[in-house]
Amino acid sequence: MSFQAYLKTIKEKTGLTPADLKKIADEKGFSEAGHLKANVKATEIVDWLKQDFELGHGHSMAIYALLKGIKDENSV
């Protein structure tokens, strides 16, 4: 599955864009200005997204990659 397909599915399932999820991550203290804090582990992001939005592991890792700066909204 392409990165864009992950983002599309997340939007369809949750109604949230990557920018929305970055904002929520900021509010929850996982990130600042949409960038993951150094002490936050992937497991914390995956657990949060599974619990709050019922996202699977792969979709949660896509959001982790956004927050970590590995990928951005235009990545393939």
DAQUITA-V451919 format. One line per field, one symbol per residue. ss: DSSP state (A for helix, B for strand, O for the rest). psi: psi as a letter, one per 40 degrees, with the letter a starting at -180 (. if undefined). burial: b if it has 16 or more other C-alpha atoms within 10 Angstrom, else e. Layout:
ss=???
psi=???
burial=???
//
This chain:
ss=OOAAAAAAAAAAAAOOOAAAAAAAAAAAOOBBOOBBOOOOOAAAAAAAAAAAAOOOAAAAAAAAAAAAOOOOOOOO
psi=hiddddddddddddeiiddddddddddeedihfehhidehidddddddddddefiidddddddddddeediieei.
burial=eebeebbeebeeeeebebeebbbebbeeebbeebbbeeeeebeebbbbbeeeebbeeebbbbbbbbbbeeebeeee
//
